[in-house]
Amino acid sequence: MKLCNYMSKITRYKSHQSDENGIVNWSAQENKTWAALLEEQLCLIKGRACDEYLHGLNLLNLPSKHIPQLSEVNSILIEATGWQVKEVPSLINFDEFFRLLANKQFPVATFIRSNEEFDYLQEPDIFHEIFGHCPLLTNPAFAHFTHTYGKLGYAASKEDRAFLARLYWFTVEFGLVDTPDGIRIYGGGVLSSPGETIHSLESDDCIHMPMLPLDALRTPYRIDIMQPIYYILESFDSLFDIAEMDIMELVDQAKKLGLFAPKFLPKEKKVS
């Protein structure tokens, strides 16, 4: 779930509402979009996604021709780590987002992107949530980090949540990890985006930095561009170590030190 989108008031998408049996009735075109995204991403992530993600993806055994029902995903997640996915509208506020994570419920908006936004979507659709994030919710380190993050965020002030959002962005959404086989992707924002998957590892227009949580808390980002900076975990289990840090003390340090200069141009204002 792309945390930064939750405070937006406008969305072009509308989530489906499940029926009394918890079933979402997807259209043929929506299932076709899922199938096309899945086929492309399964090819792109070979040699690019981390092993922990690939293991979780294998556990989920996602259908190739249609969008899975949330109950199918939950049957795997609950057994693996005690997590569940939770149906939500297209946009939810920060309070609800953090409350869900604090209760080991990962929010999933029940809509899928249009063909015009096939390669990169600013808003979190069901492909982003299920394909991008759910495989790693089967992993104890990732599940523990996300749960800890949810509890901290739910208790935090509005100002502190803005700093926490940056840590989430550079880990859960756009994180990379060092492995014996080279740099690999674990962030769901990358793994669910055909364009970002290539950009994050192979573009000359981005830089890689070691994951230092204090630095991540101080790094600005934009949601509507390919990322200019990615932070790299020393190992996947480093997520356990970060979760056990005094993250809110790091937030206080980040507030005192201030933000780094952005590595991107300001967003152009629309002329009315």
C-alpha positions in Angstrom: 0.0 0.0 0.0 1.5 3.3 -1.0 1.2 5.2 2.2 1.7 8.6 0.6 -1.6 8.4 -1.4 -3.9 8.1 1.6 -4.2 11.7 2.3 -5.3 12.5 -1.2 -8.8 13.6 -1.7 -9.2 12.7 -5.4 -9.0 9.3 -7.2 -10.0 8.3 -10.7 -10.6 4.8 -9.5 -13.4 3.2 -7.5 -13.1 0.0 -5.6 -15.5 -2.9 -6.1 -17.4 -4.0 -3.0 -17.5 -7.6 -2.3 -20.8 -9.5 -2.0 -22.2 -11.1 1.1 -19.9 -14.1 0.6 -16.8 -11.9 0.4 -16.6 -12.3 -3.4 -15.6 -9.5 -5.8 -17.1 -9.9 -9.2 -14.3 -8.8 -11.6 -15.0 -8.0 -15.2 -13.4 -9.9 -18.1 -11.2 -6.8 -18.9 -10.0 -6.5 -15.3 -9.0 -10.1 -15.2 -7.3 -9.6 -18.6 -5.3 -6.7 -17.1 -4.3 -8.9 -14.1 -3.1 -11.7 -16.5 -1.1 -9.3 -18.6 0.6 -7.6 -15.6 1.3 -11.0 -14.0 2.8 -12.4 -17.2 5.1 -9.4 -17.7 6.2 -9.1 -14.1 7.0 -12.8 -13.7 9.4 -12.4 -16.6 10.9 -9.1 -15.4 11.6 -10.2 -11.8 13.7 -13.2 -12.7 17.2 -12.4 -11.5 15.9 -9.2 -10.0 13.6 -10.1 -7.0 15.1 -11.4 -3.8 14.7 -15.0 -2.8 12.5 -14.2 0.2 10.0 -12.6 -2.2 10.1 -15.5 -4.7 9.6 -18.0 -1.9 6.4 -16.1 -0.8 5.2 -15.8 -4.3 5.5 -19.6 -4.7 3.5 -20.1 -1.5 0.7 -17.8 -2.7 0.5 -19.6 -6.1 -1.4 -16.7 -7.6 -3.9 -17.5 -10.4 -2.5 -16.5 -13.8 -5.8 -15.8 -15.6 -7.9 -14.0 -13.0 -7.7 -11.8 -10.0 -7.6 -13.8 -6.8 -10.2 -13.5 -4.1 -8.9 -12.1 -0.8 -10.0 -15.2 1.1 -7.6 -17.2 -1.1 -4.7 -15.0 -0.1 -5.7 -15.0 3.5 -5.6 -18.8 3.7 -1.9 -18.7 3.0 -0.9 -15.6 5.0 -2.7 -16.6 8.2 -0.9 -19.9 8.3 2.5 -18.4 7.5 2.6 -15.3 9.8 -0.8 -14.6 11.2 -1.4 -11.7 8.7 -4.5 -11.1 6.6 -5.5 -8.8 3.8 -8.4 -6.5 4.4 -10.7 -5.0 1.7 -10.7 -1.2 1.8 -12.0 1.7 -0.5 -9.6 3.2 -3.0 -8.3 5.7 -0.4 -8.1 5.5 3.3 -6.7 7.9 5.9 -3.5 7.5 7.9 -5.4 6.5 11.1 -7.1 3.6 9.4 -3.9 2.5 7.6 -1.9 2.3 10.7 -4.7 0.7 12.7 -4.9 -2.1 10.2 -1.2 -2.7 10.1 -1.1 -2.7 14.0 -3.7 -5.5 13.9 -1.8 -7.5 11.2 -4.2 -6.6 8.5 -2.8 -5.3 5.2 -5.2 -3.0 3.3 -6.1 -3.9 -0.2 -8.1 -1.6 -2.5 -10.3 -3.7 -4.8 -9.6 -2.0 -8.2 -7.1 -2.6 -10.9 -5.2 -0.1 -13.0 -6.1 1.1 -16.5 -4.0 0.3 -19.5 -2.8 3.9 -19.6 -1.1 3.4 -16.2 0.0 -0.2 -16.9 3.8 0.4 -16.2 3.5 2.7 -13.2 0.6 3.6 -11.0 0.6 6.3 -8.3 -2.4 4.7 -6.5 -2.2 1.3 -4.8 -4.3 -1.1 -6.9 -4.9 -4.8 -6.2 -2.0 -5.9 -8.3 0.3 -3.7 -6.3 -1.0 -5.0 -3.0 -1.3 -8.7 -3.8 1.6 -9.2 -6.2 3.9 -6.5 -4.8 3.5 -6.9 -1.0 1.7 -10.1 0.0 4.5 -12.6 -1.0 6.7 -11.0 1.7 4.0 -11.0 4.3 4.7 -14.7 4.5 8.2 -13.8 5.7 8.8 -13.4 9.5 11.3 -10.5 9.2 9.1 -8.5 6.8 5.9 -9.3 8.7 7.5 -8.3 12.0 8.8 -5.0 10.6 5.5 -4.1 9.0 3.6 -4.9 12.3 6.0 -2.8 14.3 5.7 0.0 11.9 2.0 -0.1 12.1 2.0 0.1 15.9 4.4 3.0 15.9 2.5 4.9 13.3 -0.9 4.4 15.0 0.5 6.1 18.1 2.5 8.8 16.4 1.6 12.5 15.8 0.8 13.9 12.4 4.3 15.4 12.1 6.0 12.1 13.1 4.0 10.1 10.6 5.4 12.2 7.8 8.9 11.1 8.8 7.7 7.5 9.3 6.2 7.6 5.8 9.7 8.1 4.4 11.0 5.0 6.1 8.1 2.9 4.8 8.7 4.3 1.3 12.4 3.3 1.2 11.8 -0.1 2.7 8.4 -1.7 2.1 7.7 0.2 -1.1 11.0 0.8 -2.8 13.6 -1.2 -0.9 16.5 -3.1 -2.4 18.7 -5.7 -0.6 22.2 -7.0 -1.0 22.5 -10.7 -1.5 25.4 -13.1 -2.4 24.0 -12.9 -6.0 24.0 -9.1 -6.2 21.4 -6.4 -5.5 17.9 -7.6 -5.5 14.4 -6.0 -5.1 12.0 -6.5 -2.2 9.9 -3.3 -2.3 6.4 -3.8 -3.5 6.3 -0.5 -5.3 9.1 -1.7 -7.5 8.0 -5.4 -7.9 4.5 -4.4 -9.1 5.8 -1.8 -11.6 7.3 -3.0 -14.9 9.0 0.3 -15.5 10.4 0.7 -12.0 11.7 -2.9 -11.9 14.1 -2.1 -14.7 14.8 1.4 -13.6 15.8 0.5 -10.0 18.6 -1.9 -11.0 19.7 -0.8 -14.4 19.1 2.9 -14.9 21.9 5.5 -14.8 19.3 8.0 -13.5 19.2 6.7 -10.0 21.7 6.0 -7.2 22.0 3.2 -4.6 22.7 4.0 -1.0 23.2 1.7 2.1 20.1 1.6 4.3 20.7 3.8 7.3 17.2 4.3 8.9 18.1 7.9 10.0 19.0 8.8 6.4 15.8 7.3 5.0 13.7 9.3 7.5 15.3 12.5 6.2 15.0 11.7 2.5 12.3 13.4 0.4 10.5 11.5 -2.3 7.9 12.0 -5.0 5.2 9.5 -5.8 4.7 10.4 -9.5 8.2 9.7 -10.9 10.7 6.9 -11.2 12.7 7.0 -8.0 16.1 8.8 -8.1 17.4 7.0 -5.0 17.1 3.5 -3.5 18.3 2.3 -0.1 19.9 -1.1 0.1 19.6 -3.4 3.1 22.8 -5.2 4.2 20.7 -8.4 4.3 17.0 -9.2 4.4 17.1 -10.1 8.1 18.2 -6.4 8.7 14.5 -5.7 8.7 14.4 -7.5 12.1 17.2 -5.2 13.4 15.5 -2.1 12.2 12.2 -3.1 13.8 14.1 -3.5 17.1 15.6 -0.1 17.0 14.2 2.9 18.8 12.6 4.2 15.6 10.8 7.1 17.3 14.1 8.3 18.8 15.5 8.3 15.2 12.4 10.3 14.2 13.3 12.9 16.8 16.9 13.0 15.5 15.6 13.4 11.9 13.4 16.3 12.9 16.3 18.1 14.6 18.6 17.5 11.6 16.0 18.3 8.9 15.5 16.9 5.5 18.2 16.3 2.9 18.0 18.3 -0.3 15.6 16.5 -2.8 17.3 14.6 -5.6 14.4 15.5 -8.0 12.9 18.7 -9.4 9.8 20.2 -7.9 6.5 19.0 -9.3 5.3 21.4 -12.0 2.1 23.3 -11.0 -0.8 22.9 -13.3 -1.8 26.2 -15.0 -5.5 26.8 -14.7 
